[in-house]
């Protein structure tokens, strides 16, 4: 007869959740418009209270311009009962290189953050030049969960 060790489900502290976000660089962005919910994988960088990323022009942006409230999820999965997951809820802002000084500074800060993990981002050597639109998700809420084998 085999003894089964039951999993223990835990809440991550805010510090643990932020640390997971800062370790990762690929997550899923969820957004909604009317009765349609969509989710897309994106690469990102988490700094302080924000998630920075970039994307291509398309219908997603049309939706996000009208409904900028999003959810964002990142997971670290080691096994079925050994994982951590973080969900962020917040508002997505498109950042433009033009406009008033605070807008330009926000865009330049975002590019600096993105280049911290991809030095060629938004340069002539960019591997994904079609992803030219820069955004910031301001984190309003962060929730982390995990699972472990109970000892």
matplotlib code that plots the C-alpha trace (Angstrom):
import matplotlib.pyplot as plt

x = [0.0, 1.4, 1.0, 0.0, 1.4, -1.3, -0.4, -0.4, -1.7, -0.2, -0.6, 2.6, 3.6, 3.7, 7.5, 7.5, 5.0, 7.0, 10.2, 8.5, 7.4, 11.0, 12.5, 10.3, 10.2, 7.2, 3.6, 0.1, -1.9, -5.7, -8.2, -11.8, -14.1, -17.9, -18.5, -15.1, -12.2, -8.8, -5.4, -2.0, 1.6, 3.9, 7.5, 7.9, 10.1, 8.8, 10.3, 8.8, 5.0, 4.9, 5.2, 6.7, 6.4, 5.9, 3.6, 2.6, -0.2, -3.5, -7.0, -5.6, -4.5, -7.9, -9.5, -7.0, -7.4, -11.1, -10.8, -7.3, -8.0, -6.1, -4.9, -1.5, -0.2, 3.2, 3.9, 6.9, 6.0, 8.4, 5.9, 2.2, 2.3, 5.4, 4.5, 4.0, 1.6, 1.1, -1.9, -1.7, -4.6, -4.0, -4.3, -2.4, -1.0, 0.5, 3.6, 4.5, 7.9, 6.2, 4.1, 4.8, 7.9, 6.4, 5.1, 8.6, 10.3, 7.9, 8.6, 12.3, 12.2, 10.2, 12.7, 15.6, 13.8, 13.1, 16.7, 17.8, 16.9, 17.2, 19.9, 18.7, 15.0, 13.8, 17.1, 18.2, 19.3, 16.0, 15.0, 11.3, 11.1, 7.3, 6.8, 7.3, 4.5, 5.6, 3.3, 3.2, 0.8, 0.5, -0.1, -3.2, -3.4, -1.1, -2.0, 0.4, -0.5, 1.6, 1.6, 4.0, 4.0, 3.0, 5.7]
y = [0.0, 3.4, 6.4, 9.5, 12.8, 15.5, 18.8, 22.0, 25.1, 28.4, 32.1, 33.8, 37.0, 40.2, 40.1, 36.4, 37.3, 40.3, 38.2, 35.7, 38.4, 39.8, 36.4, 35.7, 37.2, 35.4, 35.7, 35.8, 39.0, 38.7, 41.4, 41.7, 43.6, 43.2, 39.5, 38.3, 37.4, 36.9, 35.9, 36.2, 35.3, 38.2, 38.9, 41.4, 43.0, 43.8, 46.8, 48.3, 48.6, 48.1, 45.5, 46.7, 45.1, 45.6, 44.4, 44.6, 46.8, 44.9, 44.4, 43.7, 47.4, 48.7, 46.8, 47.9, 51.6, 51.3, 48.9, 49.1, 46.9, 43.7, 40.7, 39.3, 35.8, 34.3, 30.7, 28.7, 25.0, 22.4, 19.6, 18.9, 19.8, 22.1, 25.4, 29.1, 31.4, 35.2, 37.1, 40.8, 43.1, 46.6, 49.2, 49.1, 52.3, 52.6, 54.7, 57.0, 58.5, 61.8, 64.2, 66.2, 65.7, 63.4, 61.1, 61.0, 60.3, 57.4, 56.0, 56.4, 54.7, 51.8, 51.3, 51.4, 48.7, 46.5, 46.8, 45.5, 42.0, 42.5, 45.1, 45.1, 46.0, 48.8, 49.2, 48.3, 44.9, 44.1, 40.4, 41.3, 44.8, 44.4, 44.6, 48.4, 49.5, 49.9, 49.6, 49.7, 47.9, 49.7, 47.0, 47.7, 44.2, 41.2, 37.8, 34.8, 31.1, 28.0, 24.3, 22.1, 18.5, 18.5, 16.8]
z = [0.0, -1.0, 1.3, -0.6, 0.6, 0.2, -1.2, 0.8, -0.9, 0.3, -0.2, -1.2, 0.6, -1.5, -1.5, -2.7, -5.5, -6.6, -6.6, -8.9, -11.3, -11.3, -12.0, -15.0, -18.4, -20.1, -18.8, -20.0, -20.5, -20.2, -21.3, -22.1, -24.4, -24.2, -23.9, -25.2, -23.0, -24.6, -23.2, -25.0, -24.0, -23.8, -22.7, -20.0, -17.3, -13.8, -12.0, -8.9, -9.2, -13.0, -15.7, -19.0, -22.3, -26.0, -28.7, -32.3, -33.7, -34.0, -32.6, -29.1, -28.9, -30.2, -27.4, -24.8, -25.8, -24.9, -21.9, -20.4, -17.3, -17.5, -15.6, -16.0, -14.8, -14.4, -13.2, -12.0, -12.2, -11.0, -10.7, -10.2, -6.5, -6.5, -8.1, -7.6, -9.6, -9.5, -10.8, -11.2, -11.9, -13.2, -15.9, -19.2, -20.6, -24.0, -23.9, -26.8, -27.7, -28.6, -26.7, -23.5, -21.4, -18.8, -21.6, -23.3, -20.0, -19.3, -22.7, -22.3, -18.9, -20.4, -23.2, -20.6, -18.6, -21.7, -22.7, -19.4, -20.6, -24.4, -25.3, -28.9, -28.1, -30.3, -32.1, -35.7, -34.4, -32.8, -33.4, -33.2, -34.8, -35.4, -31.6, -31.6, -29.3, -25.7, -22.7, -18.9, -16.6, -13.3, -10.7, -8.7, -7.1, -6.8, -5.5, -5.3, -4.7, -4.5, -3.8, -1.9, -0.8, 2.9, 4.9]

ax = plt.figure().add_subplot(projection="3d")
ax.plot(x, y, z, "-o")
ax.set_aspect("equal")
plt.show()
